[in-house]
Structures are given as structure tokens and as C-alpha cells.
Amino acid sequence: MVSGLPRSPLIERAFDRLEELWPETADVPVLNWGDARIGNIVYDGFTPAAVLDWKMAALAPREVDLGWLLYLHRFFQDLTVSSGQSGLPDFLRRDRVEDAYARLTGHTPRAMDFHTLYAALRHAIVMLRVACRQAHFGEAAAPRTPRDADMLILHHDSLAAMVQGSYW
């Protein structure tokens, strides 16, 4: 965190929860896209023609990309619902995506509570860092308390529910 600013207790709890959910065995790492989401796919009609935004690419278990895809869709779905719209509640449902992934690849996704929480935590860290940069440049008030730091995380309620195990 930025020097002098409070740490986020929610982020700390998310790290603790990841420790509890840590998979017992790890799959062989594969090339992960890093930002697997619908908004980073160029379509020709309904056929994917290109994938964009590879700056977070890394070697990791395949569930890292799958968790990011599932979490980011749910993040935007939650925002849509909070603004009074219905969104696409049946699109990219976690259970259906996991089943389709297993059927299409022959690999059954494992430890998805871990991997979706990992995605939400990564996103929270980015969101908090953006807010701290805004405070640094005088564009927003700096957080004064740990609660203030938590409230800078746009999806703090859903992250808290994931940490508690009640989100999915």
C-alpha cells in the first residue's frame, strides 16, 4: 500500500481465506491469457477472431483464466443489477461454464472457490491501487481509516461475501 495510507482489512482477510482454500495439488502450468473476458475478444459474427490484452499473461493453472472469466462477468453482472437493470444472469453461470469446460477440454476444473476468490482479490488490489493513485494526485480523498480503504474497493460487498463463503 502507499506509504502512510491504511491497509485494507478486507484484502488481508481475502489473503487469509486463500490460504485456507489453497489447492492440495497443482496442475501443470499452462499459458494463461491473464485477462480472459468477453470484452477482450474480437468477433467475426459469432465466431471469435482474435483475443486482445495479453499484458497479464503468465504460466499458471488453467483455472486462473477460468476464475478470472467467471469473476469478471459476475462483477459486471452485479454492477448491472445494482443500477436497476437485469443484465444477463444466466450467461456464464459458473456451474455451466465449469461443465462445458470439462466436456470440451477433458479437464475438470478444480478448486474454483480458490480461483474465483483469487480473481476477485487481484481485482480488489488493482481497484484499491487506482483509488490510492487518485488520492495521490488530488483527484479523490485519501482513505484515513482501514474502513475507508475497504470502501474504495468497488466490489467490497461481493469480495466480503466470497471471503465468508456465501457469494456463490
Protein Blocks (a to p, Z undefined) as FASTA:
>chain_A
ZZhiacdfklmmmmmmmmmmocfbdcdddddehlacfklcccehjacfbdehjllgccdd
fklmmmmmmmmmmmmmmmmmmnopabjmkgopfklmmmmmmmmnopacehklmmmmmmmm
mmmmmmmmmmmmmmmnopaccdfbfklmmmmpmklmmmmmmmnopmZZ
